[in-house]
Amino acid sequence: MQTDEDTERLAGNIRTAGLKVTAQRLAVLQVLQQTPHSSAEQVLAAVREELPNISAQAVYGILAAFTEAGLARRLEPAGSPALYESRVGDNHHHLVCIHCGKIRDVDCVIGQAPCLEPSDDSDFTVLAAEVTFSGICSSCRQLAESSAP
């Protein structure tokens, strides 16, 4: 359950990003904080529990606005719809299970952000590196081992 203090903190985050605070934006940001790595459809379903009349278009628009304003990050794991999270600004990476799709955050792999340096930056100033580690989670590995002949 969200407290008035939580609501005001989220509203402050939205204002700081230069966006107008609305009930729909508050609801979307709350869902992203409670369930990171959610698809737009998952966000829509969760928000509709509180705001049953919100449209899919509104949720997609809010997610786009949040991503552009730096309130949300969009991930695109292979074989998955785009996913959204509210953990931004720290250049963390992700572990993705190739069997069940489970996603876990992993902090910067080495050193400080941007963690990786390209062999040729082509005169770019590198701001971030996105790394996705693909593998098999422990649950899927145990299931495979117990099913092996």
N, C-alpha and C positions, 0 to 999 in steps of 0.2 A: 504494500500500500504506500502510495506516495504522500509525503507530508507537505505542508505549506512551504516549509523550508526547501524541500527538494524542488517543488514547482518554481519557487522564486529563483533558485540556482539555475535551473534549466532556462527560465525566461531571461535571466541575465546573460547566459551563454548565447541565446538567440539574438538579443539586443547587441551584444558585443560584436557579433558577426555582421551587424548592419542590417538585420532583418526585423520585420515587424513580428511581434509576438501574437500568435493566434492559438486557439484551442487545438487546432489540427497540428500545427507545428510542435506544440508542447507534447502532444500525444505521440507523434512520430519520434521525437528525440527521446522520450521516455522509453519507448520500445527498443530503440537502438542501444540505449544504455543497459537495458535489462536483458536483451537477447542479441548480442553482437553476432555478426556474420549471418544476418538475415537477408533473404531475398525480398524484393519489393512486394511480392505476393504474401510472404509471411508477415511483413510489416503491416500491410493492408488488413490482413485477417486479425492481427492483434489490435490494431487501432480501432477496427470496427466493433470490438467488444465494448469500447468506451464511447465511440462515435459511430453508431450504426449507419448513418447516412453519408459518410465520407466516400467520395468516389475514388476509383483506382487512379484516375488522371490527377487528382489532388495529391495523392500519396507520391506518385511518380514525380510530380512537380516539386514537392517538398524535398524529396530525396535529391533531386538535381540541384535545387537551391542550396541545400545543406552541403552538398559535395563541393559546389563552386565557392561557397562561403568559408569552407574549411571546417565545418561542424561535423562532417561525415566523410568517410573514406569509402570508395567503391573498389571492390576486389573482383577479379574475374578469373576464378580458378578454372582450369581446363575441364570441360564436360559439365559445368555447373552454370546456372544463371548468375548474373551479377549479384554480388552480396554487398551489404552495407554494414558499417560499424561506426561507432562514435569515438573510438580511440584514434586520435589524430595527433600529428605533430611530433611523434616520437620515432618515426621511421622504423617501427617494428615489422617483423616478417611473419610468415604463416607456415604451419605444418598442416598438410592436407592428406587425409587417408584416401588412397585410390580405390578402396573398396566401399566404405560407408559414407565418405564425404565429410567426416568429422574434421573440424578446423580448430587449431589451437594457435594462439599468439606465441611468438618467440621473440625475445628481445634481440637487439642488434647483435649480429653474429660475431663481429670483431671490431674493436676500436669504437670510435664515435661515428655518429651519422655523417655522411651517408653510408658507412660500413664498407662499401666496395668502391674501388676506383677503376674506371675503365682503362684499358691499355692505351686507348687513344681518345681523348675527350673532345677532339675536333673543335677546340677552342670554345667549348661549352663550360659553363659554371654548373657543376653537378650539385643538385639540391637534395636528391633522395635516390635511393635504390630500392626497388621492389623485388623481394626474393620470396619465392614460394617453394618450400621443400615438399616434395611428394613422397609418400611412403605408405606404410601400413600401420595403423594404430594397434595398440596392445590387444584390444578386444577382438579385432579382426584376425590378428596373428594367432591368438589363443584358439579362436574358433577354427581356423584353418589347421592348426596343429592337432586339435582334438578330432577333426574330421579326416585326417590323413590316414591312409590304410596301413 
